Amino acid sequence: MAPSPPPRPQIREATVRQSLREVLRAGEATARDLSRELHIPERDVAQHIEHLARSLRRSAERVVIEPSVCLACDFTFRQRERHRYTRPGRCPACHGRRISLPTFRIERSGERE
C-alpha cells in the first residue's frame, strides 16, 4: 500500500485574532471550544484572548469573562481575585481540582444580558 500524502495546511483568510473576535461576537465559548473552532492549541487561546481584550479597549466592545466555578463546593473565582484567562489549578476553599472552564464573549459597552 502506498503511504497517504501528508495533510495540507489549512489556509486562513483571516488572522487568528480576527477569527477569535468573530467567534466571540457570535456567542459564548470556552478555551476548549475556541481551540477546536480556530484549530489552535488550547494553551495558546488565553494569550490570544488577552491580546484581543487589550485591542478592544479603544473600541466600543470588550471581552467579558464568566469565571470558573469549583464543581465540588460551588466557589466562584471572581475577576477581582483572579486576573487570568486560564482555568485555575485548584479551589482555594476546598482544594478540589474539579473546576469548570471560564467562558468568554464580546459585548458592546453598555450592553448586558
C-alpha positions as CSV (number, residue, x, y, z in Angstrom):
1,M,0.0,0.0,0.0
2,A,1.3,3.5,-0.9
3,P,1.6,5.9,2.0
4,S,-1.1,8.6,2.1
5,P,0.1,12.1,1.3
6,P,0.7,14.5,4.2
7,P,-2.3,16.6,5.2
8,R,-2.4,20.0,3.6
9,P,-2.1,23.0,5.9
10,Q,-5.3,24.9,6.4
11,I,-5.3,28.2,4.5
12,R,-6.6,31.1,6.6
13,E,-8.3,34.1,5.2
14,A,-8.2,36.0,8.5
15,T,-5.7,36.1,11.3
16,V,-6.3,34.0,14.5
17,R,-7.3,37.1,16.4
18,Q,-9.7,38.3,13.7
19,S,-11.3,34.8,13.7
20,L,-11.4,34.8,17.5
21,R,-13.2,38.2,17.5
22,E,-15.8,36.9,15.1
23,V,-16.4,33.7,17.1
24,L,-16.8,35.6,20.4
25,R,-19.1,38.1,18.9
26,A,-21.4,35.2,17.8
27,G,-21.7,33.9,21.4
28,E,-20.1,32.5,24.5
29,A,-17.3,29.9,24.2
30,T,-14.7,28.2,26.4
31,A,-11.0,28.0,25.6
32,R,-11.6,24.4,24.5
33,D,-14.4,25.4,22.2
34,L,-12.2,28.2,20.7
35,S,-9.3,25.8,20.3
36,R,-11.5,23.4,18.2
37,E,-13.1,26.2,16.2
38,L,-9.9,28.0,15.3
39,H,-7.6,24.9,15.0
40,I,-5.0,26.3,17.5
41,P,-3.7,24.6,20.7
42,E,-5.8,25.2,23.8
43,R,-2.9,26.6,25.7
44,D,-2.5,29.4,23.2
45,V,-6.1,30.6,23.4
46,A,-5.5,32.6,26.7
47,Q,-2.7,34.6,25.1
48,H,-4.9,35.5,22.1
49,I,-7.9,36.5,24.3
50,E,-5.7,38.7,26.5
51,H,-4.3,40.5,23.4
52,L,-7.8,40.8,21.9
53,A,-9.0,42.3,25.2
54,R,-6.2,44.9,25.1
55,S,-7.0,45.7,21.5
56,L,-10.7,46.2,22.2
57,R,-10.1,48.8,24.9
58,R,-10.1,51.5,22.2
59,S,-13.4,50.4,20.7
60,A,-16.9,50.2,22.0
61,E,-16.5,46.4,22.7
62,R,-15.0,44.4,25.5
63,V,-14.2,40.8,26.4
64,V,-16.4,39.5,29.1
65,I,-15.3,36.5,31.2
66,E,-17.7,34.3,33.0
67,P,-15.5,33.0,35.8
68,S,-14.6,29.4,36.6
69,V,-16.6,27.6,39.3
70,C,-15.4,24.8,41.6
71,L,-17.7,21.8,40.8
72,A,-17.2,20.4,44.4
73,C,-18.1,23.4,46.5
74,D,-19.5,26.0,44.1
75,F,-16.8,28.5,44.9
76,T,-16.7,31.2,42.1
77,F,-13.4,32.7,41.0
78,R,-14.3,36.4,40.7
79,Q,-12.3,38.6,38.4
80,R,-11.3,40.9,41.3
81,E,-9.4,37.9,42.9
82,R,-8.1,36.5,39.7
83,H,-7.0,38.3,36.6
84,R,-6.0,35.4,34.4
85,Y,-7.7,33.9,31.3
86,T,-6.9,30.3,32.1
87,R,-8.6,27.8,34.4
88,P,-7.3,27.8,38.0
89,G,-5.4,24.7,39.2
90,R,-7.4,24.1,42.4
91,C,-10.0,25.7,44.6
92,P,-8.8,27.9,47.5
93,A,-11.9,26.9,49.6
94,C,-11.9,23.1,49.4
95,H,-8.7,22.4,47.5
96,G,-10.6,20.5,44.9
97,R,-9.3,20.2,41.3
98,R,-12.7,19.8,39.5
99,I,-13.1,23.3,38.2
100,S,-15.2,24.4,35.2
101,L,-13.6,26.3,32.3
102,P,-14.2,30.1,32.1
103,T,-16.3,31.2,29.2
104,F,-15.7,34.3,27.1
105,R,-17.8,36.5,24.9
106,I,-17.6,40.0,23.3
107,E,-20.2,42.6,24.1
108,R,-20.6,46.2,23.2
109,S,-20.2,48.7,26.0
110,G,-23.4,49.3,27.9
111,E,-24.9,46.0,26.7
112,R,-25.8,43.4,29.4
113,E,-27.7,40.2,29.3
